[in-house]
Amino acid sequence: MPGITIEFTEEELAELRAEAKEQGVAIKRLAHDILTEGVVRRRQKQRFVEGAVKKAFEYKAEFELAFPEGQR
């Protein structure tokens, strides 16, 4: 399985070890889950924002008609 190497400070690694121990998982599993959850969350947020912007532009003309420049 492909892998990556990530460097941590001693303090960061100590925190990861403590968290892994509290959760009862291996540090590799914890690091994997943290990274993948972060990526998934960011990508979902990006898709949401892109969708919201698209929807806003669909209503832009209607909004500008309903609320002329001086009434916004």
TORMIMAR-798291 format. One record per atom (N, C-alpha, C, O, CB): x, y, z; residue in one letter. Coordinates in steps of 0.02 Angstrom, whole numbers, plus 50000, padded with zeros to 5 digits. Glycine has a CB too. Layout:
<atoms>
XYZa
...
</atoms>
This chain:
<atoms>
500434994150000m
500005000050000m
500455006250000m
500935006550038m
499525000050061m
500295011149959p
500695017349957p
500675020850024p
500195020150062p
500445022049902p
501195024550039g
501225028250102g
501575034850093g
501855036350041g
501575024050155g
501545038850145i
501895045250147i
502265045850213i
502095042450261i
501405051250137i
502755050050214t
503125051450276t
502965058550297t
503015063250257t
503895050350266t
502775059350359i
502615066050385i
503055067150446i
503105062850490i
501855066650403i
503365072950449e
503785074650507e
503385078750557e
503015083250539e
504425078450484e
503485077050621f
503145080450676f
503665082750726f
504205079850731f
502615075950710f
503505087950763t
503925089750820t
503805084550875t
503315080850872t
503775097150845t
504245084450923e
504145079750979e
503485081051015e
503145076351035e
504735080351029e
503305087451022e
502685089251056e
502075086951015e
501595084251044e
502645096851067e
502095087950950e
501545085750908e
501465078250910e
500905075650916e
501655088150835e
502025074750906l
501995067450908l
501745064950975l
501375060050978l
502685064550893l
501935068251028a
501695066351095a
500935067151099a
500595062951127a
502035070551150a
500675072551070e
499955073751069e
499595068351028e
499075065851049e
499795080651042e
499875066650971l
499585061350929l
499585054750966l
499085051050965l
499965060650863l
500135053150998r
500165046851036r
499645046751092r
499315041651103r
500865045851066r
499585052251128a
499105052651183a
498385051751156a
497985048151185a
499165059351220a
498235055151101e
497565054551072e
497425047451048e
496885044751060e
497485059551014e
497915044451015a
497835037550992a
497715032851050a
497305028351046a
498455035350952a
498085033851104k
497995029651163k
497295030551193k
496975025651211k
498535031251216k
497065036851198e
496395038151225e
495855034951183e
495355032451209e
496275045751229e
495955034951117q
495455032051072q
495545024451064q
495105021151036q
495495035351004q
496095021951088g
496225014751083g
496365012451012g
496185006950992g
495635011051109g
496705016750973v
496885015150905v
497625016150895v
497955019650934v
496475019350854v
497885013150842a
498595014150825a
498685021250799a
498225024150771a
498825008950772a
499275023950810i
499415030750788i
499355031450712i
499135036650688i
500125032850811i
499535026250675k
499445026450602k
498715027050584k
498535030850539k
499755020150570k
498275023350618r
497555023650604r
497295030550621r
496905033450583r
497185018250645r
497505033350678l
497275039950698l
497495045250647l
497085049350626l
497555041850768l
498135045050627a
498385049850578a
498015049250512a
497825054250481a
499145048950567a
497905043050490h
497535041850428h
496835044850432h
496615048350387h
497495034350413h
496485043350486d
495805045750494d
495765053450497d
495325056450467d
495485042850557d
496235056450533i
496235063750538i
496345066950469i
495995071650451i
496795066150587i
496825064250432l
496965067050366l
496375066050318l
496175070850284l
497585063850337l
496105060150315t
495565058950267t
494935062750286t
494585065350243t
495415051450262t
494775063150351e
494185066850372e
494265074250354e
493785077450333e
494065066050447e
494865076950364g
494985083950347g
494895085350273g
494605090350254g
495675086050369g
495155080850232v
495095081650159v
494365081250138v
494125085350099v
495515076350123v
494015076250164v
493305075450146v
492905081650167v
492505084150128v
493005069050180v
493025084050227r
492665089950252r
492805096050208r
492345099750190r
492855091450324r
493445097150191r
493615102850149r
493295102350080r
493055107350053r
494365103450142r
493305096450051r
493015095549984r
492255096449986r
491975099349940r
493185088549956r
491925094150039q
491205095150045q
491045102650052q
490575105150022q
490925091350106q
491445106150092k
491345113350100k
491445116950034k
491055121350017k
491835116150154k
491955114949996q
492085118049931q
491505116949884q
491295121649849q
492725115149901q
491225110849881r
490655109449837r
490045113449859r
489665115849818r
490495101949837r
489945114149925f
489375118049951f
489435125249929f
488955128249905f
489345117450027f
490035128249939v
490135135249921v
490045136249847v
489715141149825v
490835137649943v
490315131849806e
490235132449734e
489495132049714e
489275135749671e
490635126949698e
489125127549746g
488405126949732g
488025133149753g
487575135349718g
488125120849767g
488205135849811a
487875141849836a
488005147849791a
487555151749777a
488105143449908a
488615148449768v
488785153949722v
488395153249657v
488125158049630v
489555154149708v
488365147149631k
487995145849569k
487265147849578k
486965151049535k
488055138449548k
486965145749635k
486265147249648k
486155154849655k
485655157549631k
486025143549711k
486625158149688a
486565165449697a
486565168949630a
486175173649619a
487135168049741a
486995166849584f
487015169849518f
486385168549479f
486175172649438f
487615167349479f
486065162849491e
485425161449458e
484885166349478e
484445168049438e
485195154249473e
484905168749540y
484405173349566y
484625180649563y
484245185149582y
484235171649637y
485225181949538k
485495188749539k
485055193649501k
484905199049527k
486195188749509k
484865192049440a
484455196649400a
483785198049434a
483565203749437a
484335193749329a
483475192749459e
482825193549494e
482915197949556e
482495202249570e
482535186649514e
483445196949593f
483585200949653f
483685208249635f
483415212749668f
484205198249689f
484075209549583e
484205216449562e
483575219949538e
483505226049547e
484735216549507e
483115216249508l
482475219249488l
482055220849549l
481735226149552l
482095214449440l
482045216249597a
481635217249656a
481915222649703a
481545226049738a
481555210749694a
482565223249703f
482905228049747f
483385232349707f
483975230749702f
483275224349803f
483135237749678p
483575242149639p
484165244749681p
484155244549742p
483175248049610p
484665247149646e
485295249249678e
485195253449741e
485535252149790e
485705253149628e
484765258249741g
484665262649799g
484295259249857g
484285262149912g
484295268749777g
484005253549848q
483615250249900q
483975244249932q
483675240749973q
482955247949872q
484585243049914r
484955237349941r
485315238950003r
485655234650032r
485445234649892r
</atoms>
